[in-house]
């Protein structure tokens, strides 16, 4: 039984990550070259906007904040642990991360409910969309669950998960620490690789072509030259 568990850990945490990354790279490049028109979020905002706004906007704020925290802890784990060495800063970071995590979870549930309840939006929702929403829901739920029941996640992520991720990049996977983690943490990690592997086949590809230039360009002045009566007619 122990041998099988060790073998499964090796497959999930030392082999599957590379399979996921290869699928991500090859799939995104192939889709961009062969189906560039689909390289977008395929937004349904024109079909229904009110629920869309109150669900999608909080989701983006929440998920971007949470992902930023993960990336920072991955890139500079020592500085991250040094920041957490002060209890007050650790408490503030943990509470803030939990708030944004719950915001992401609630808004994602609102997005899924919108897809179910609005007939026009439901028609344009594909099987790939439902599969993606299922994976994202599992991922966010596991993250919130871990944050609540396995506290100080920001600290042990930098101390344990970050070295594991760096070992993958160095092509020398070190899975001993991850193999000893609770089931919820393992599920969170495996599902993250699954999302990465499925990434090229979903609307998530719009992340790679987001129009960042809109954040830095000069303001545009729009003038109405036609007479109001002619416009209404």
C-alpha positions in Angstrom: 0.0 0.0 0.0 2.8 2.3 0.9 4.6 1.5 -2.4 1.5 2.3 -4.4 1.1 5.6 -2.5 4.7 6.5 -3.3 4.2 5.6 -6.9 1.0 7.7 -7.1 2.8 10.7 -5.6 5.5 10.4 -8.1 3.1 10.3 -11.0 1.0 13.2 -9.7 3.7 15.5 -8.5 6.8 14.6 -10.5 5.4 13.4 -13.9 2.0 15.0 -14.4 3.3 18.6 -13.9 5.6 18.2 -17.0 2.7 16.7 -19.0 0.5 19.7 -18.0 3.2 22.2 -18.9 3.8 20.6 -22.3 0.1 20.6 -23.1 -0.1 24.2 -22.0 2.7 25.4 -24.3 1.9 23.3 -27.3 -1.8 23.7 -27.0 -1.8 27.5 -26.6 0.6 28.0 -29.5 -1.3 25.7 -31.8 -4.6 27.3 -31.0 -3.2 30.8 -31.5 -1.9 29.9 -34.9 -4.8 27.8 -36.1 -7.8 29.4 -34.4 -6.7 32.9 -33.5 -10.3 34.2 -33.7 -11.3 32.0 -30.7 -8.4 33.5 -28.6 -10.7 35.5 -26.4 -12.9 35.2 -23.3 -15.9 34.7 -25.6 -17.8 37.1 -23.3 -21.6 36.8 -22.9 -21.9 40.3 -21.5 -23.9 41.5 -24.5 -26.5 38.8 -23.7 -26.9 39.8 -20.1 -25.0 42.5 -18.2 -26.4 43.0 -14.7 -25.6 39.6 -13.2 -22.5 39.5 -15.3 -21.1 42.7 -13.7 -21.8 41.7 -10.1 -20.4 38.2 -10.6 -17.4 38.6 -13.0 -15.9 41.9 -11.6 -15.6 40.6 -8.0 -14.3 37.3 -9.3 -11.5 39.0 -11.2 -10.5 41.1 -8.3 -10.4 38.1 -6.0 -8.6 35.7 -8.3 -6.0 38.2 -9.4 -5.2 39.1 -5.8 -5.0 35.5 -4.7 -2.8 34.5 -7.7 -0.5 37.5 -7.1 0.1 36.3 -3.6 1.0 32.8 -4.8 3.3 34.2 -7.5 5.1 36.5 -5.0 5.6 33.7 -2.5 7.0 31.5 -5.3 9.4 34.1 -6.7 10.7 35.5 -3.4 10.0 32.9 -0.7 12.7 34.1 1.7 11.5 37.7 1.7 7.9 36.4 2.0 8.8 34.4 5.1 10.7 37.4 6.5 7.6 39.5 6.0 5.5 36.9 7.9 8.0 36.8 10.8 6.0 39.6 12.5 2.7 38.1 13.9 0.6 41.2 13.1 1.7 41.2 9.4 1.0 37.5 9.2 -2.5 37.9 10.7 -3.3 40.7 8.3 -2.0 38.7 5.3 -3.9 35.6 6.3 -7.2 37.4 6.9 -6.9 39.4 3.7 -6.1 36.3 1.6 -9.1 34.5 3.2 -11.4 37.4 2.4 -10.3 37.5 -1.2 -10.5 33.8 -1.4 -14.1 33.8 -0.2 -14.9 36.6 -2.5 -13.6 34.5 -5.4 -15.6 31.5 -4.3 -18.9 33.4 -3.9 -18.5 35.3 -7.2 -17.6 32.1 -9.0 -20.8 30.5 -7.7 -22.7 33.6 -9.0 -21.1 33.1 -12.4 -22.1 29.5 -12.5 -25.7 30.3 -11.4 -25.9 32.9 -14.1 -24.9 30.3 -16.7 -27.7 28.0 -15.4 -30.5 30.5 -15.0 -30.2 32.8 -18.0 -31.5 30.9 -21.1 -29.5 33.0 -23.6 -26.3 32.6 -21.7 -26.9 28.9 -21.1 -27.2 28.3 -24.9 -23.7 29.7 -25.6 -22.1 27.7 -22.7 -20.2 24.8 -24.0 -19.2 21.5 -22.3 -15.7 22.8 -22.0 -17.0 25.8 -20.1 -18.8 23.6 -17.6 -15.7 21.4 -17.1 -13.7 24.5 -16.6 -16.1 26.0 -14.1 -16.1 22.7 -12.2 -12.3 22.7 -12.0 -12.2 26.3 -10.9 -14.8 25.7 -8.3 -12.9 22.8 -6.9 -9.7 24.8 -6.9 -11.1 27.8 -5.2 -13.0 25.7 -2.7 -9.9 23.7 -1.8 -7.9 26.9 -1.4 -10.5 28.4 1.0 -10.8 25.1 2.9 -7.0 24.9 3.3 -6.9 28.5 4.5 -9.5 27.8 7.2 -8.5 24.4 8.4 -4.7 24.5 7.8 -3.8 28.0 8.9 -0.7 30.0 8.1 -0.8 28.8 4.5 1.1 31.9 3.3 4.0 30.8 5.4 4.1 27.1 4.6 3.5 27.7 0.9 6.7 29.8 0.8 8.6 27.2 2.9 7.3 24.0 1.2 5.4 24.5 -2.0 7.8 27.1 -3.4 10.9 24.9 -3.2 8.9 22.1 -4.8 7.9 24.3 -7.7 11.5 25.5 -8.2 12.7 21.9 -8.2 10.3 21.2 -11.1 11.8 24.1 -13.0 15.3 22.7 -12.3 14.2 19.3 -13.7 14.9 17.7 -10.3 11.5 17.2 -8.7 11.6 17.0 -4.9 8.2 15.7 -3.8 9.0 14.5 -0.3 7.4 17.6 1.4 4.4 17.6 -0.9 3.8 13.9 -0.4 3.5 14.5 3.4 0.9 17.2 2.9 -2.9 16.7 3.8 -5.2 15.4 1.2 -6.9 18.8 0.6 -3.5 20.4 -0.2 -2.6 17.6 -2.6 -5.9 17.9 -4.3 -5.4 21.7 -4.6 -2.0 21.1 -6.3 -3.1 18.3 -8.6 -6.2 20.3 -9.7 -4.0 23.3 -10.4 -1.9 21.2 -12.8 -5.1 19.9 -14.4 -6.3 23.5 -14.9 -3.0 24.3 -16.6 -3.2 21.3 -18.8 -6.8 22.1 -19.9 -6.0 25.8 -20.3 -5.5 25.9 -24.1 -8.9 24.4 -24.7 -10.9 27.0 -22.7 -11.7 30.7 -22.6 -8.9 31.2 -20.2 -6.6 31.8 -23.1 -7.8 35.4 -23.1 -5.4 36.0 -20.2 -2.5 35.8 -22.6 -3.8 38.5 -24.9 -5.4 40.9 -22.4 -5.1 44.4 -23.8 -2.7 45.9 -21.3 -2.0 48.9 -23.5 -5.4 50.3 -22.4 -3.8 50.9 -18.9 -1.1 53.2 -20.3 -2.5 54.9 -23.4 -3.6 58.5 -23.3 -7.2 59.4 -22.9 -9.3 59.5 -26.0 -11.8 62.3 -26.6 -15.0 61.3 -28.4 -17.2 64.1 -29.9 -20.7 63.8 -31.2 -20.9 65.7 -34.5 -24.3 64.8 -35.8 -27.4 66.7 -34.7 -29.4 65.0 -31.9 -32.6 65.0 -34.0 -30.8 63.2 -36.9 -29.3 60.7 -34.5 -32.7 59.8 -33.0 -34.3 59.5 -36.4 
